[in-house]
Amino acid sequence: MLQTNDLNVTKTIPLVSPQELKREMPMTETAVQTVIDARSIIQNILDGKDKRLLMVVGPCSIHDPKIAQEYAGRLKILADRVADHLYVIMRVYFEKPRTIVGWKGMINDPDLNGAGDIAKGLSMARKILLEINEIGLPAGSEMLDPITPQYLAELISWAAIGARTTESQIHREMASGLSMPVGYKNGTNGNLDVALNAMQSAYQPHRFIGIDQESRTSILQTKGNPYGHVVLRGGADGPNYDADSVREAENEIAKVGLRPLIMIDCNHANSGKNPFKQEDVLQNLIGQIREKNQSIMGVMIESNLKAGNQTYRAGVPLQYGVSITDKCLDWENTERIILNAHQQLSEHFV
């Protein structure tokens, strides 16, 4: 009989179950408390009970555990300095959606060689998240593959659904069951409707196919996630962080009966992919807040130890602290603009 299945599949490799990985790398009491406290604070920010500005700050992607650890140590010190007006968590992205092809992130390709050792990638990602939470610094990450949250989500305090996946039913269903607040980005073309539709969908209960902690294929039933917000990241027609764009977004959010809660992504199309222009975006937002804007609850800044980015090539050593995906702001400028924002907000809220 002729074969009709797996015609393009060359190999099937069993993967460790979520429960097995968690037994090997268990949560500690400190990490648990970091996550619980952070999720509660972010929920309070979204509910208007905590007036601080949420800041998700860190590398475009994580490719080197040592860089992640050093960056986290620096960011923790800075986060403590500005904690009265800014609530800073680290951007810790392990999965990268690609428009066509390219490096898919540490989970998919931890060795940067195309071998796809996902088991190793999951282990590395969990270790990094444990270390970051252990120092009392919460982590935020994009949820891309609908299976990986079973391995890592207990260590994540804020999640994003990206511009390329916000329109996906699978990701909306997944978001409805996530245990942390979720930001939904507008589409790459700038369309806000996909984010609003995603939020409305994720608020509702869903049933869908996934895996349980023992990797058994299961029907997952969710109750819906009430803690969602929009992330404006610009689009094909340019930025959407200015006051007029924010007011337009507020109106569109109100039309569908949702709370006007907006985070601004300072990079991507809002900066024209020039990481140094993130400062201009941040300054504009601080100005809007000082002018009594009530909807801007957070910002995202792409930052690494060193500025810019680099292309990985086999056999060519990588520069330490430099992104291998999108261009990032260097640490010195990151620290400066955050301290400046803190000072301005301190004067505003006196």
C-alpha positions in Angstrom: 0.0 0.0 0.0 1.3 3.4 -0.9 2.2 5.8 2.0 0.0 8.9 2.4 1.4 10.2 5.7 4.6 11.9 6.8 5.8 12.3 3.2 7.8 15.4 4.1 8.8 14.3 7.6 12.4 12.9 7.8 12.6 12.1 11.5 10.5 12.1 14.7 12.5 12.6 17.9 10.9 12.1 21.3 11.1 15.1 23.7 11.4 15.2 27.4 8.0 15.9 29.1 7.3 19.2 30.9 7.1 17.4 34.2 10.4 15.6 33.6 12.2 18.9 32.9 10.6 20.5 36.0 11.8 17.6 38.1 15.3 18.1 36.8 15.2 21.9 37.2 12.5 22.7 39.9 11.2 26.1 40.9 12.8 27.5 44.1 10.8 29.4 46.8 12.5 32.6 45.7 11.6 32.2 42.1 8.0 31.3 42.9 7.7 34.4 45.1 9.3 36.6 42.4 6.7 35.4 39.8 3.7 35.7 42.2 4.6 39.2 43.3 5.3 40.4 39.8 2.1 39.1 38.3 0.2 40.7 41.1 1.9 44.0 40.6 1.3 44.0 36.8 -2.3 43.1 37.4 -2.6 46.1 39.8 -1.0 48.3 37.1 -3.6 47.2 34.6 -6.4 47.7 37.2 -5.1 51.2 37.9 -4.3 50.3 41.6 -0.6 50.7 41.0 0.3 54.0 39.2 3.8 52.9 38.2 4.8 52.6 34.5 5.6 49.0 33.5 8.9 48.7 31.6 9.8 45.6 29.7 13.5 46.0 29.0 16.1 43.7 27.6 17.6 42.0 24.5 15.7 41.4 21.3 16.6 37.7 21.8 18.7 35.6 24.2 21.5 33.7 22.6 24.2 33.5 25.3 23.4 32.6 28.9 26.4 34.6 30.2 25.2 37.7 28.5 21.7 37.2 29.9 23.0 36.7 33.4 25.2 39.8 33.3 22.5 41.9 31.8 20.0 40.7 34.4 22.4 41.6 37.2 22.7 45.1 35.9 19.0 45.5 35.3 18.1 44.3 38.8 20.2 47.1 40.3 18.6 49.7 38.1 15.1 48.3 38.7 15.6 48.7 42.4 16.8 52.4 42.0 13.7 53.4 40.0 11.1 51.2 41.7 9.0 54.0 43.2 7.7 55.2 39.8 8.8 52.5 37.3 8.2 48.7 37.5 11.0 47.1 35.5 11.0 43.5 34.3 13.5 41.9 31.9 12.6 41.1 28.3 13.7 37.4 27.9 12.8 36.2 24.4 13.8 32.6 23.5 11.7 32.2 20.3 11.8 34.4 17.2 9.1 34.4 14.6 10.7 34.7 11.1 9.0 36.4 8.2 10.7 33.9 5.8 13.7 32.0 7.4 16.4 32.7 9.9 17.5 31.8 13.4 14.4 30.9 15.3 15.8 31.5 18.8 17.6 29.7 21.6 14.9 27.1 22.2 14.8 26.0 18.5 18.6 26.3 17.8 20.6 26.7 21.0 23.9 25.8 19.3 23.5 28.3 16.4 24.2 25.6 13.9 20.8 24.6 12.6 20.8 21.2 14.4 17.6 22.1 16.2 18.4 20.5 19.6 15.1 21.7 21.1 15.6 19.5 24.2 18.8 21.4 25.0 17.2 24.7 24.1 14.3 24.2 26.6 16.7 23.2 29.3 18.9 26.3 28.7 15.9 28.5 28.6 14.5 27.2 31.9 17.9 27.5 33.6 18.2 31.2 32.5 14.7 32.0 33.7 15.4 30.3 37.1 18.6 32.4 37.5 16.9 35.6 36.6 13.9 35.0 39.0 16.3 33.9 41.7 17.8 37.4 41.9 14.3 38.8 42.3 14.0 40.1 38.7 10.8 39.2 36.9 10.8 38.0 33.3 8.6 38.8 30.3 8.6 36.8 27.1 6.8 36.2 23.8 4.7 33.1 23.6 5.3 31.7 20.1 5.1 27.9 20.0 1.9 26.8 21.8 3.6 23.8 23.4 6.6 25.6 25.1 4.5 27.4 27.8 4.0 24.0 29.5 7.8 23.9 30.0 8.5 27.5 30.9 5.4 29.6 31.7 5.5 29.2 35.5 8.7 31.3 35.4 7.2 34.2 33.3 5.4 37.2 34.8 4.2 38.9 31.6 3.7 37.6 28.1 3.4 39.0 24.6 1.6 37.7 21.6 3.6 39.0 18.6 2.6 41.0 15.6 2.9 37.9 13.3 0.8 35.7 15.6 -1.9 38.0 17.1 -4.3 37.0 14.4 -3.8 33.3 15.0 -6.6 31.4 16.6 -4.2 29.0 18.2 -2.4 31.8 20.0 -5.6 33.4 21.1 -6.7 30.1 22.6 -3.3 29.7 24.3 -3.5 33.2 25.7 -6.9 32.5 27.2 -5.2 29.9 29.4 -1.9 31.7 30.3 -1.5 32.5 34.0 0.0 36.0 33.5 -1.0 39.3 31.9 -0.7 39.3 28.1 0.2 42.1 25.7 -1.2 41.8 22.1 0.8 43.6 19.4 -0.8 45.3 16.5 -0.1 43.7 13.1 3.0 44.3 11.1 1.0 46.4 8.8 -0.1 48.6 11.7 -3.6 47.1 11.9 -5.0 47.4 15.4 -8.1 45.3 14.9 -6.2 42.0 15.1 -5.0 42.9 18.6 -8.4 44.0 19.7 -9.9 40.8 18.3 -7.3 38.7 20.0 -8.0 40.4 23.4 -11.7 39.8 23.1 -11.1 36.2 22.1 -8.6 35.5 24.9 -11.0 36.9 27.5 -13.4 34.0 26.7 -13.2 30.3 27.7 -11.8 28.0 25.1 -11.2 24.3 24.5 -8.4 23.2 22.3 -5.8 20.4 21.7 -2.5 20.6 23.6 -0.3 18.6 25.9 -0.4 18.1 29.6 2.5 18.0 32.0 3.3 14.4 31.0 3.3 15.2 27.3 0.0 13.4 26.7 -2.1 14.9 23.9 -5.1 16.4 25.8 -8.1 18.7 25.5 -7.2 21.9 27.4 -10.1 23.9 28.8 -9.5 27.5 29.8 -11.6 30.1 31.7 -10.2 33.1 29.8 -7.6 35.6 30.6 -9.0 39.0 31.8 -5.6 40.7 32.0 -4.9 41.8 28.4 -3.7 45.0 26.9 -2.6 46.4 23.5 1.0 46.9 22.4 1.5 49.6 19.8 4.7 48.8 17.8 4.1 50.8 14.6 3.5 49.3 11.2 4.1 49.5 7.5 2.8 53.1 7.5 5.2 54.2 10.2 5.0 54.9 14.0 1.9 54.9 16.1 3.2 56.1 19.5 2.3 59.8 19.1 -0.6 61.4 21.0 -3.0 61.3 18.0 -2.3 57.6 17.4 -2.7 56.8 21.1 -6.1 58.7 21.2 -7.2 56.8 18.1 -6.2 53.5 19.7 -8.1 54.5 22.9 -11.2 55.2 20.9 -11.0 51.9 19.0 -10.5 50.0 22.3 -13.5 51.7 23.9 -15.7 50.8 20.9 -15.3 47.1 21.6 -15.9 47.6 25.3 -12.4 47.0 26.5 -10.4 49.0 29.0 -8.0 51.5 27.3 -4.7 50.0 28.3 -1.8 50.6 26.1 1.9 49.6 26.1 4.2 51.3 23.6 7.0 49.3 21.9 9.8 51.9 21.6 11.6 49.9 18.9 10.5 48.2 15.7 8.4 50.4 13.4 8.1 53.1 16.1 11.8 53.7 16.0 12.3 52.9 12.3 14.5 50.0 13.7 17.0 52.6 14.9 17.5 51.6 18.5 18.8 55.0 19.5 15.5 56.6 18.5 13.9 54.6 21.3 14.8 57.5 23.5 12.7 59.9 21.4 9.8 57.5 21.7 10.2 57.2 25.4 10.4 61.0 25.9 7.2 61.4 23.8 5.4 59.0 26.1 6.6 60.6 29.3 5.3 63.8 27.8 1.9 62.3 27.2 1.8 60.9 30.7 2.7 64.4 32.1 -0.2 65.7 30.1 -2.5 63.5 32.1 -2.8 60.5 29.7 -4.3 57.6 31.6 -4.1 54.8 29.1 -0.3 54.4 28.7 0.5 51.7 31.2 3.8 50.4 29.9 6.7 50.6 27.5 9.1 48.1 25.9 12.8 48.8 25.2 15.1 46.6 23.2 18.5 46.8 24.9 21.7 44.7 25.3 25.1 45.1 26.8 26.4 46.7 23.6 24.7 48.6 20.8 23.6 47.4 17.4 23.5 43.8 16.1 25.7 41.3 14.3 25.1 38.4 11.9 26.1 35.0 13.0 28.4 33.1 10.6 29.8 29.6 11.2 33.4 29.8 12.3 33.3 33.5 13.0 33.5 34.4 16.7 30.6 36.5 18.0 31.0 39.8 19.8 30.1 39.5 23.4 27.0 41.4 24.4 25.8 42.2 20.9 22.4 41.1 19.6 22.2 38.5 16.7 18.7 39.6 15.8 17.3 43.2 15.9 19.6 46.1 16.7 19.6 47.0 20.4 20.5 50.0 22.5 23.6 49.7 24.6 23.5 49.4 28.4 24.9 52.8 29.2 22.3 54.6 27.1 19.6 52.3 28.4 20.5 53.1 32.0 20.6 56.8 31.2 17.2 57.1 29.5 15.5 55.0 32.2 17.0 57.2 35.0 15.9 60.3 33.0 12.4 58.9 32.6 12.3 58.2 36.4 13.4 61.7 37.2 10.7 63.2 35.0 8.0 61.0 36.5 9.3 61.8 40.0 8.8 65.5 39.3 5.4 64.8 37.8 4.0 62.8 40.7 5.3 65.1 43.5 
